[in-house]
């Protein structure tokens, strides 16, 4: 075994860059459409087609069949996001919370996401790999706009129009996620079957701004009988949580033309975001959902490869993400006659973003033109997770993408090094529905995305 420790500082450097780059790769919910430059060039189809060390994030078993090498890369990700709120018949009267009417584009339209990976053979059958990457996140900054509402309900103050999407200044969230995989993999003597397991460490950095107007919907406020304002709801700068989980995978290669791959990644249990315990359900709990994929790869000849994957993401299992916003109306201070403290913001059943689970279908093709150039393309589709009945909170996280179109290429420099490139375009998609706090107005969320990815691999 020859693991060159001098390369590990690159992992530490990449970790710092990921956390402070402002990860915003909300493509399939807040998961990326693929991990690794080659995988992204094929729209994420790669559970049965490991090519680089970073592919242990797509299937840990792949480490047993790829050659020893290292890779460093960076993605330049550009999401264009917009929300529009229509005129209202209520305009803050009668307990309504009216947003605008506004038509605003989010600031922050360019992000960079580095990655680093390496694989070493431990013996003829065993292998070890490490990979560091950012896989998800969301970043919005809605400057401007107004909200109209009665800040003290039946109290003496009248209806007011205040600045910001929710009437509490510039609204938005910033979620950065970094993942560190340690993978062991093994293949059989015939090299037709391999399995792998990854221990995954995860770090999240989160900040929310401009949501202080929802203080009356928190369990802290309701439990105090309306006398104590929450301190862990909004504008508390960055909070960090740590945790991890496991991933397991298998790869079966019954003949040179066909591969089958399976991968399951467990729920990642994270420490609570204490500074936002009044915002997220379960006192600031924000675990990372489980996911799974199944894939096939077909190689009719030495130059052409087709790959097809199906991926499942269980967003609904995470209370902060999956709980519907309607839970808030059971909160005692919501003005709807509710008596359930657990349904308030921060409660065990607190209202959230109401995301559904996702199923994504991915098709990719790869063609080796010659010993220097290899070309890739792909398309993926998955119905976005935001229902039309969940609009108000999802202004913060408008993850409405469904289709991703990709191209990619590899240019070998020599036998020991290569450059990889990929491009992604996600055409505009939108979702619209009523404002949950003013059903007389409609909110529409729109997004379009571009990404350019480049990496360098060497042996």
C-alpha positions in Angstrom: 0.0 0.0 0.0 1.4 3.4 -1.1 -0.8 6.2 0.1 1.0 9.4 -0.4 0.1 11.6 2.6 1.5 14.7 1.0 -1.7 15.0 -1.1 -4.0 15.2 1.9 -3.5 19.0 2.4 -5.3 19.4 -1.0 -8.3 17.8 0.7 -8.2 20.3 3.6 -7.8 23.2 1.2 -10.8 22.0 -0.9 -12.9 21.6 2.3 -12.4 25.3 3.2 -13.1 26.4 -0.3 -16.4 24.5 -0.5 -17.7 25.9 2.8 -16.8 29.5 2.0 -17.7 29.4 -1.7 -21.5 29.8 -1.1 -22.6 26.5 -2.5 -25.8 27.0 -4.6 -26.1 23.8 -6.6 -29.9 23.5 -6.3 -30.5 21.4 -9.3 -32.5 18.3 -8.1 -34.0 19.8 -5.0 -30.7 20.8 -3.3 -28.8 17.8 -4.7 -26.6 18.3 -7.8 -27.4 16.7 -11.1 -24.1 14.8 -11.0 -20.8 14.5 -9.1 -17.5 14.7 -10.9 -16.8 16.3 -14.3 -17.2 13.1 -16.4 -20.4 12.2 -14.5 -21.8 15.7 -15.0 -21.1 15.5 -18.7 -23.4 12.5 -18.8 -26.2 14.2 -16.8 -25.3 12.2 -13.7 -25.7 8.8 -15.2 -22.8 6.8 -13.7 -23.9 4.4 -11.0 -22.7 1.5 -13.2 -19.9 3.5 -14.9 -17.1 4.4 -12.5 -14.3 6.3 -14.2 -12.6 8.5 -11.6 -12.0 8.5 -7.9 -14.7 11.1 -7.4 -17.2 8.5 -8.6 -17.1 6.8 -5.2 -19.8 9.4 -4.4 -21.9 7.9 -7.1 -21.1 4.3 -6.2 -18.5 3.3 -3.6 -17.9 0.0 -5.4 -16.3 1.8 -8.3 -13.1 2.3 -6.3 -12.3 -1.4 -6.8 -12.2 -1.2 -10.6 -10.6 2.2 -11.5 -6.9 2.8 -11.7 -4.8 4.7 -9.1 -5.0 8.4 -9.7 -5.9 11.8 -8.3 -8.2 14.6 -9.5 -8.9 18.2 -8.7 -11.8 20.2 -10.2 -13.9 23.2 -9.9 -17.5 24.0 -11.0 -18.8 27.4 -12.0 -22.5 27.4 -11.3 -24.9 30.2 -12.3 -28.6 30.0 -11.3 -31.0 32.8 -12.3 -33.9 33.0 -9.9 -37.0 35.2 -9.9 -40.2 35.4 -8.0 -43.4 37.4 -8.8 -46.3 38.1 -6.5 -49.5 39.3 -8.0 -51.8 42.2 -6.8 -53.9 41.2 -3.8 -57.5 41.8 -2.9 -56.7 41.8 0.8 -53.7 44.0 1.0 -52.9 43.0 4.5 -56.4 43.3 5.8 -58.3 40.7 7.8 -55.2 38.9 9.0 -53.7 38.5 5.5 -49.9 38.6 5.0 -49.5 40.2 1.5 -46.2 40.0 -0.3 -45.8 42.9 -2.6 -46.9 42.9 -5.4 -43.2 42.2 -6.2 -41.2 41.1 -9.1 -37.6 40.4 -8.0 -34.5 38.6 -9.2 -32.2 37.1 -6.6 -28.7 38.5 -6.3 -25.7 36.2 -6.3 -25.7 34.5 -9.7 -22.2 32.9 -9.8 -20.7 30.3 -7.4 -17.7 28.1 -7.5 -17.6 24.6 -6.0 -14.2 22.8 -5.8 -13.6 19.1 -5.5 -10.7 16.7 -4.8 -10.4 13.0 -5.0 -7.8 10.2 -4.9 -7.7 6.4 -5.2 -5.0 3.9 -4.2 -4.9 0.1 -4.5 -4.2 -1.7 -1.3 -3.7 -5.1 -2.9 -4.8 -6.9 -6.0 -8.4 -7.0 -4.8 -8.7 -4.1 -2.3 -8.8 -0.4 -2.8 -9.1 2.8 -0.8 -10.4 6.2 -2.0 -11.1 9.7 -0.6 -13.3 12.3 -2.1 -14.3 15.8 -1.1 -17.0 17.7 -2.8 -20.0 20.0 -2.4 -23.2 18.3 -3.4 -26.0 20.6 -2.6 -27.2 23.9 -1.2 -29.2 27.0 -1.9 -28.4 30.6 -1.8 -30.9 33.4 -2.4 -30.8 37.1 -1.7 -34.1 39.0 -2.4 -33.3 42.7 -2.2 -36.2 45.2 -2.3 -39.9 44.5 -2.3 -42.5 45.0 0.4 -44.9 43.1 2.5 -48.2 44.4 3.9 -49.7 43.0 7.1 -51.0 43.9 10.6 -47.9 43.4 12.9 -49.9 43.0 16.1 -53.0 41.2 14.8 -56.0 42.5 16.8 -53.9 45.0 18.6 -54.0 48.8 18.3 -51.5 49.1 15.4 -52.9 49.3 11.9 -51.9 47.6 8.7 -48.4 48.5 7.7 -46.3 48.1 4.6 -42.7 47.2 5.4 -39.6 46.7 3.3 -38.4 43.3 2.2 -40.1 40.2 0.8 -41.5 39.3 4.3 -41.4 42.8 5.7 -38.2 42.3 7.6 -35.5 43.6 5.3 -33.6 41.6 2.6 -34.7 38.0 2.7 -32.8 34.9 1.8 -30.9 31.8 2.9 -27.3 30.6 2.4 -26.7 26.9 2.7 -23.2 25.5 2.0 -22.6 21.7 2.3 -19.3 19.8 2.1 -18.9 16.0 2.0 -15.8 14.0 2.8 -15.9 10.3 1.7 -13.6 7.6 3.0 -14.2 4.5 0.8 -13.0 0.9 1.0 -13.9 -1.4 -1.9 -13.1 -5.0 -2.9 -13.6 -7.0 -6.1 -13.6 -10.8 -6.7 -10.9 -12.7 -8.4 -12.7 -12.7 -11.7 -13.1 -8.9 -11.5 -16.9 -9.3 -12.3 -18.3 -8.2 -9.0 -17.2 -5.5 -6.5 -18.6 -3.9 -3.4 -17.8 -0.8 -1.5 -18.6 1.1 1.6 -18.1 4.8 2.4 -18.0 6.6 5.7 -19.2 10.1 4.9 -18.5 13.2 7.0 -20.6 16.3 6.3 -20.5 19.9 7.3 -23.2 22.5 6.8 -23.0 26.3 7.1 -26.4 28.0 7.2 -27.7 31.6 7.4 -31.2 33.0 7.1 -32.1 36.7 6.8 -35.3 38.7 6.6 -37.7 36.2 8.1 -38.2 37.8 11.5 -41.8 38.7 10.7 -42.7 35.1 11.4 -41.8 35.5 15.1 -45.5 35.1 16.0 -45.6 31.6 14.5 -42.7 30.2 16.6 -43.1 27.8 19.5 -41.0 30.1 21.7 -43.5 32.9 21.2 -46.6 30.7 21.5 -45.3 28.8 24.6 -44.8 32.1 26.4 -48.3 33.3 25.7 -47.1 35.9 23.3 -44.7 37.6 25.7 -41.3 36.3 24.5 -39.9 37.0 21.1 -37.6 34.3 19.5 -33.9 34.9 19.3 -33.0 32.0 17.0 -35.2 32.8 14.0 -33.4 35.2 11.7 -30.3 37.3 11.0 -28.0 35.3 13.3 -25.1 35.1 10.8 -23.6 31.7 9.9 -24.3 28.6 12.0 -22.4 25.3 11.5 -23.6 21.7 11.9 -21.6 18.5 11.6 -22.6 14.9 11.1 -22.4 12.0 8.6 -23.7 8.7 7.4 -22.8 5.7 5.3 -23.0 4.8 1.6 -22.9 1.2 0.2 -22.7 0.1 -3.4 -22.2 -2.9 -5.6 -21.1 -3.2 -9.2 -21.7 -6.3 -11.3 -19.9 -6.8 -14.7 -21.1 -10.1 -16.1 -19.5 -9.4 -19.5 -17.4 -6.7 -21.2 -20.5 -5.1 -22.7 -22.7 -4.7 -19.6 -22.5 -3.3 -16.1 -25.1 -3.0 -13.4 -24.7 -0.8 -10.3 -26.6 -0.1 -7.1 -26.0 2.6 -4.5 -27.7 3.5 -1.2 -26.7 6.5 0.9 -28.2 6.7 4.4 -29.7 9.7 6.0 -27.0 11.9 7.4 -27.6 12.8 11.0 -26.4 16.4 11.7 -26.0 18.4 14.8 -28.8 21.0 15.2 -28.5 24.5 13.9 -29.0 26.1 17.3 -28.9 29.7 16.0 -32.0 28.8 13.9 -33.8 26.6 16.4 -36.9 28.9 16.1 -37.0 28.5 12.3 -36.5 24.8 11.5 -38.7 22.0 12.8 -37.3 19.9 15.7 -35.4 22.8 17.2 -33.1 23.5 14.3 -32.6 19.9 13.0 -31.6 19.8 9.4 -30.5 16.3 8.5 -29.5 15.4 4.9 -32.0 12.9 3.3 -31.3 9.4 2.2 -30.9 8.7 -1.4 -30.5 5.6 -3.7 -29.7 4.9 -7.3 -29.7 2.0 -9.8 -27.9 2.2 -13.1 -26.9 0.2 -16.1 -24.1 0.8 -18.6 -24.0 -0.8 -22.1 -20.9 -0.8 -24.2 -21.6 -2.2 -27.7 -18.0 -1.7 -28.8 -14.8 -0.2 -27.4 -15.7 3.3 -28.3 -19.3 3.8 -27.4 -21.0 3.6 -24.0 -24.6 4.2 -23.0 -25.6 4.7 -19.3 -29.0 5.0 -17.7 -29.7 5.8 -14.0 -32.7 6.2 -11.8 -32.1 8.1 -8.5 -34.4 8.5 -5.5 -34.2 11.3 -2.9 -36.3 11.2 0.3 -36.8 14.9 1.0 -40.1 14.2 2.8 -38.3 12.3 5.6 -36.6 15.5 6.8 -39.1 17.5 8.9 -37.6 20.9 8.2 -37.8 20.3 4.4 -40.8 17.9 4.1 -43.3 19.3 6.6 -46.0 21.4 4.8 -46.3 25.1 5.7 -50.0 24.4 6.6 -48.8 22.9 9.9 -48.3 26.5 11.1 -52.0 27.1 11.1 -52.4 24.7 14.0 -50.0 26.8 16.1 -51.9 28.6 19.0 -50.7 32.0 17.9 -51.6 31.6 14.2 -55.1 33.1 14.7 -56.8 30.0 13.3 -57.9 28.5 16.6 -55.1 26.0 16.8 -53.8 24.5 20.0 -50.8 22.4 18.9 -47.5 23.9 20.0 -45.5 21.2 18.1 -46.8 22.7 14.8 -45.3 26.1 15.4 -41.9 27.0 13.9 -39.2 25.2 15.7 -41.6 22.6 17.1 -41.4 18.9 16.5 -44.0 19.1 13.7 -43.2 22.7 12.7 -44.2 24.0 9.3 -41.6 23.8 6.6 -41.0 23.8 2.9 -43.4 20.9 2.1 -41.0 19.2 -0.4 -42.0 15.9 -2.0 -39.6 13.1 -2.7 -37.9 13.1 -6.1 -37.3 10.4 -8.7 -34.8 11.5 -11.4 -34.2 9.6 -14.7 -30.7 10.1 -16.3 -29.5 9.1 -19.7 -25.9 9.6 -20.8 -23.7 8.7 -23.8 -19.9 8.6 -24.1 -17.9 8.2 -27.3 -14.1 7.8 -27.5 -13.1 9.4 -30.8 -9.4 8.5 -30.5 -6.6 8.2 -28.0 -6.8 11.9 -27.3 -10.5 13.0 -27.3 -13.6 11.5 -25.6 -17.0 13.1 -25.9 -20.1 13.0 -23.7 -23.7 14.1 -23.6 -26.8 13.5 -21.4 -30.2 14.5 -20.3 -32.0 14.1 -17.0 -35.5 14.7 -15.8 -37.2 14.7 -12.4 -40.4 16.4 -11.3 -39.4 19.3 -9.0 -40.3 18.8 -5.3 -42.3 22.0 -4.7 -46.1 21.7 -4.8 -48.3 24.6 -5.8 -49.7 24.7 -2.3 -46.3 25.4 -0.8 -45.3 28.8 -2.2 -44.7 31.3 0.6 -41.6 29.7 2.3 -40.2 28.4 -1.0 -39.4 31.9 -2.2 -36.4 31.3 0.0 -35.5 28.1 -1.8 -37.0 28.0 -5.3 -35.6 24.6 -6.4 -37.9 24.2 -9.4 -35.5 22.7 -11.9 -36.6 19.5 -13.7 -34.6 19.0 -17.0 -30.8 19.1 -17.3 -29.0 19.0 -20.7 -25.3 18.3 -20.6 -22.2 18.0 -22.8 -18.7 17.0 -21.8 -15.2 16.1 -23.1 -11.9 14.6 -22.0 -8.6 15.5 -23.6 -5.7 13.3 -22.7 -2.3 15.1 -22.4 -0.4 11.9 -22.1 -0.7 8.5 -20.5 -0.6 10.0 -17.0 -2.8 13.1 -17.1 -5.9 14.6 -18.7 -8.3 17.5 -18.7 -12.0 17.1 -18.3 -14.8 19.5 -19.2 -18.6 19.6 -18.9 -21.4 22.0 -19.6 -24.9 22.0 -18.1 -28.0 23.9 -19.1 -31.3 23.6 -17.2 -34.0 25.4 -19.2 -36.4 27.7 -17.3 -39.0 26.1 -15.2 -41.6 27.6 -12.9 -44.3 26.8 -10.4 -47.1 29.0 -9.1 -49.8 28.9 -6.5 -51.5 31.0 -3.9 -49.7 32.8 -1.1 -50.4 30.7 1.9 -51.0 33.8 4.1 -53.1 35.7 1.4 -54.9 33.3 -1.0 -56.1 36.3 -3.0 -52.7 36.7 -4.6 -50.5 34.3 -6.6 -46.8 33.7 -6.2 -44.7 32.4 -9.1 -41.1 31.0 -8.8 -38.8 30.7 -11.8 -35.3 29.4 -12.3 -32.8 28.8 -15.1 -29.3 27.4 -14.6 -25.9 27.1 -16.3 -22.8 25.2 -15.1 -19.3 24.8 -16.4 -17.1 22.2 -14.8 -13.3 21.6 -15.3 -11.0 19.1 -13.7 -7.5 17.8 -14.0 -6.6 14.2 -13.4 -3.1 12.7 -13.0 -1.4 9.5 -11.9 
